[in-house]
Amino acid sequence: MRPALLQTDLPFPKRQGKVRDVYDLGDELLIVSTDRISAFDWVMPNGIPDKGRILNQLSLFWFRTLGVEHHVIDDQLPPKIVALDPNGDLQGRSIVTRKAKVVPFECVIRGYIEGSGWRDYQKTGSICGIRLPQGLQQCDALREPLFTPATKADSGHDENVSFEQMSLALGAEVACELKERSIEVYRKGSSIAKQRGIIVADTKLEWGWFDGRLILIDEVLTPDSSRFWPASEWQPGRTQASFDKQYLREFLDRTAWDKNSPPPELPGDIVEQTRQRYLAALMQITGQGLA
């Protein structure tokens, strides 16, 4: 059995992100969701078993549910890949996609005030330069979802930028389309999730150009790209219980790790508790366990 980090080795050009390995198949891409997990801009030395399969299954649910054009062609491996994967390591964690030209910004949508947004608001009364009403509490719901783009980074830190900066880089028309469509995806996804008992506090989406159109790419509304809170336990004014990697972040905050040097190996109980949170998100949103 391969290790949890799933070090894939296929004879195709490869690009490695924090979590995903992308192979160039010629006219298409093979995107493999590994079990790697990152926090504070570092990839942890050990992964979360089944995490890649959970992310893949949950993203596929959203791609098929949201009614938005996306990059997925198939979740079944082509024969030439199956022949190179005799142990089935890639099954359930891989998708074949269109080749899209990636928009060099992450589209972040915030429906609640937490994380870097809460810290920003405490200091400035704003989130990414967007002025908000006084007196908001931690984890309060915002009147309207905020669109706060960020630069993309395969490693290191994504940097928040203003909508104006994004508009200068992409053009006002494209920036407005990205904003409107990202908020639409967030509204629809968060409404579906809330009906199933989960608050999507915030999320980040990625888009790409394909045949002159913007299509949704990468992952969608997963515990890696979003904050998921149990709706029945939501209470502003405090940190929320979560179905995402906030549990891992909180553990790391309690350690002596300085976040500027390679991180420590994760203890077994932290790995398992993180895995259980990811599984709970999958089961609650899709109504199905791990396929």
C-alpha positions in Angstrom: 0.0 0.0 0.0 1.2 3.5 -0.8 1.9 5.9 2.1 -0.8 8.4 3.0 0.9 11.2 1.0 0.4 9.2 -2.2 3.5 9.8 -4.1 2.3 9.1 -7.6 4.8 8.4 -10.4 3.3 8.4 -13.9 5.3 8.9 -17.1 3.6 12.2 -18.0 4.6 15.9 -17.3 3.7 16.7 -13.8 2.9 19.8 -11.7 2.6 19.4 -7.9 0.5 21.7 -5.8 0.0 21.6 -2.1 -2.6 18.9 -2.3 -3.0 17.9 -5.9 -0.8 16.3 -8.6 -1.6 17.4 -12.1 -0.5 15.2 -15.1 -0.6 16.5 -18.7 -2.2 13.7 -20.8 -2.0 15.8 -24.0 -5.4 17.2 -24.8 -6.6 16.6 -21.2 -5.3 16.7 -17.6 -5.3 14.1 -14.9 -5.8 15.7 -11.5 -5.0 13.4 -8.5 -6.1 14.5 -5.0 -3.5 13.2 -2.6 -3.8 12.8 1.1 -1.5 15.7 1.8 -2.8 18.4 4.1 -1.5 22.0 4.5 -1.8 24.5 7.2 -0.3 28.0 7.7 1.2 27.6 4.2 3.1 24.4 5.1 2.4 20.9 3.9 2.4 18.6 6.9 4.9 15.8 6.9 2.2 13.1 7.2 -1.2 13.1 5.6 -4.8 12.3 6.4 -5.8 8.8 5.1 -8.6 9.0 2.5 -8.6 12.8 2.5 -8.0 12.9 -1.3 -10.8 10.6 -2.0 -13.1 12.6 0.2 -12.2 15.9 -1.5 -12.6 14.3 -4.9 -16.0 12.8 -4.1 -17.3 16.0 -2.5 -16.1 18.2 -5.4 -17.7 15.9 -7.9 -21.0 16.2 -6.0 -20.9 19.9 -6.3 -19.8 20.0 -9.9 -22.8 17.9 -10.7 -25.2 19.8 -8.5 -24.4 23.5 -9.0 -25.4 23.8 -12.6 -22.2 25.7 -13.5 -20.0 24.8 -16.5 -16.8 23.1 -15.1 -13.7 21.4 -16.2 -14.5 17.8 -15.3 -14.7 15.3 -18.3 -14.8 12.0 -16.4 -14.1 10.5 -13.0 -13.2 7.2 -14.5 -9.5 6.7 -15.4 -8.7 6.2 -19.0 -7.3 2.7 -20.0 -3.7 4.0 -20.4 -3.8 5.2 -16.7 -5.5 2.1 -15.4 -2.7 0.0 -17.0 -0.1 2.1 -15.0 -2.0 1.8 -11.8 -2.3 -2.0 -11.1 -2.9 -1.5 -7.3 -5.8 1.0 -7.9 -4.1 3.7 -5.9 -5.5 6.4 -8.2 -9.1 5.1 -8.2 -11.6 7.4 -6.4 -9.2 10.3 -6.1 -8.7 11.3 -9.8 -10.5 13.2 -12.4 -9.9 13.8 -16.1 -10.4 17.4 -17.0 -10.3 19.9 -19.8 -7.2 22.0 -20.2 -8.2 25.5 -18.9 -6.0 28.6 -18.7 -6.1 29.3 -15.0 -7.3 32.7 -13.8 -4.4 33.9 -11.6 -6.6 34.9 -8.7 -8.5 32.9 -6.1 -12.1 34.1 -5.7 -12.8 34.2 -2.0 -16.4 34.7 -0.8 -17.1 35.3 2.9 -20.6 34.9 4.3 -19.5 35.1 7.9 -16.8 36.9 9.7 -14.0 34.7 10.9 -10.3 33.9 10.4 -8.2 36.5 8.6 -11.4 38.5 8.0 -12.2 38.7 11.7 -8.6 39.7 12.5 -8.7 42.4 9.8 -12.1 43.7 11.1 -10.8 44.0 14.6 -7.9 46.1 13.5 -9.5 48.2 10.8 -13.3 47.8 10.9 -13.0 46.4 7.3 -12.3 43.2 5.5 -9.8 43.5 2.7 -10.7 47.3 2.5 -14.5 46.7 2.5 -15.9 48.8 5.3 -18.4 46.9 7.6 -20.8 48.0 10.3 -19.5 48.6 13.8 -20.2 46.1 16.6 -19.9 42.8 14.6 -19.0 39.7 16.6 -16.7 36.9 15.7 -18.6 34.5 13.4 -21.4 36.9 12.7 -23.3 36.4 9.5 -22.7 39.3 7.0 -25.6 41.1 5.4 -24.3 40.2 2.0 -21.5 37.8 1.0 -18.2 39.7 0.4 -16.0 39.0 -2.6 -12.3 39.3 -1.5 -9.9 38.0 -4.2 -6.4 36.8 -3.5 -3.4 36.0 -5.6 -2.7 32.3 -6.2 0.3 30.5 -4.9 1.2 26.8 -5.3 3.5 27.1 -2.3 3.8 29.9 0.2 1.2 32.5 1.1 -1.8 33.7 -1.0 -2.0 37.5 -0.7 -5.4 39.3 -0.4 -5.8 42.0 -3.1 -8.6 44.6 -3.7 -11.2 44.1 -6.3 -9.7 47.2 -8.0 -6.3 45.5 -8.3 -8.0 42.4 -9.8 -9.8 44.6 -12.3 -6.6 46.3 -13.4 -5.0 42.9 -14.0 -7.9 41.2 -15.7 -10.1 44.0 -17.0 -13.3 45.3 -15.4 -15.6 43.1 -17.3 -13.9 39.9 -16.5 -13.4 40.9 -12.8 -17.2 41.7 -12.5 -18.1 38.3 -14.1 -15.8 36.5 -11.7 -17.3 38.3 -8.8 -21.0 37.8 -9.8 -20.5 34.1 -10.7 -18.5 33.3 -7.6 -21.1 34.9 -5.3 -23.8 33.0 -7.2 -22.0 29.7 -6.7 -21.5 30.5 -3.0 -25.2 31.4 -2.5 -26.4 28.2 -4.2 -23.9 25.9 -2.5 -24.4 27.4 1.0 -28.2 27.2 0.6 -28.0 23.5 -0.2 -25.5 22.8 2.6 -27.6 24.7 5.1 -30.6 22.6 4.3 -28.4 19.7 5.3 -27.2 21.2 8.5 -23.9 22.8 7.5 -23.1 26.5 7.3 -20.5 27.4 4.7 -18.9 30.4 6.4 -16.6 31.2 3.5 -15.0 29.5 0.5 -12.5 30.0 -2.3 -13.2 29.2 -5.9 -11.0 28.9 -8.9 -11.9 29.6 -12.5 -10.2 29.1 -15.9 -10.6 30.0 -19.5 -11.8 27.3 -21.9 -12.9 28.1 -25.5 -13.3 31.7 -24.5 -15.5 31.0 -21.5 -14.9 31.1 -17.8 -15.5 27.6 -16.3 -15.2 26.4 -12.7 -12.0 24.4 -12.0 -10.0 22.8 -9.2 -12.1 21.9 -6.2 -15.5 23.2 -5.0 -16.9 23.7 -1.5 -14.7 21.2 0.3 -13.3 21.2 3.8 -10.0 22.2 2.3 -11.3 25.3 0.5 -14.1 26.3 2.9 -15.1 26.7 6.6 -17.9 24.3 7.4 -19.8 24.7 10.7 -22.6 22.6 12.1 -25.7 24.9 11.8 -27.3 23.6 15.0 -24.3 24.8 17.1 -23.6 28.2 15.4 -23.4 31.0 18.0 -21.7 34.3 17.2 -19.1 35.7 19.6 -16.9 32.6 19.8 -15.0 30.1 17.7 -17.2 27.5 16.1 -17.0 23.7 15.9 -16.1 22.8 12.4 -16.0 20.1 9.7 -12.8 21.4 8.2 -9.1 21.7 9.0 -9.6 24.3 11.7 -9.2 21.5 14.2 -5.7 20.9 12.8 -4.9 24.6 12.9 -5.9 24.8 16.5 -3.8 21.8 17.4 -0.8 23.4 15.7 -1.4 26.7 17.5 -1.1 24.8 20.8 2.4 23.3 19.9 5.7 25.0 20.1 6.0 25.1 16.3 7.0 28.6 15.1 5.3 28.3 11.6 8.5 29.5 10.0 10.3 26.1 10.0 9.3 22.6 8.8 6.2 21.5 10.8 6.2 18.6 13.3 4.7 15.2 12.4 1.0 15.0 13.3 0.1 12.6 16.2 -2.2 9.7 15.3 -5.2 11.0 17.2 -5.0 14.4 15.4 -4.9 12.6 12.1 -7.9 10.5 12.9 -10.0 13.3 14.3 -9.3 15.4 11.2 -10.2 12.5 9.0 -13.5 12.0 10.9 -14.4 15.7 10.4 -13.8 15.5 6.7 -15.9 12.3 6.5 -18.7 13.9 8.5 -18.8 16.8 6.0 -19.0 14.4 3.0 -21.7 12.3 4.6 -23.8 15.2 5.8 -23.7 17.1 2.5 -24.0 14.2 0.0 -25.9 11.8 2.1 -23.3 9.1 1.2 -20.2 7.7 2.8 -16.9 7.2 1.1 -17.4 5.4 -2.1 
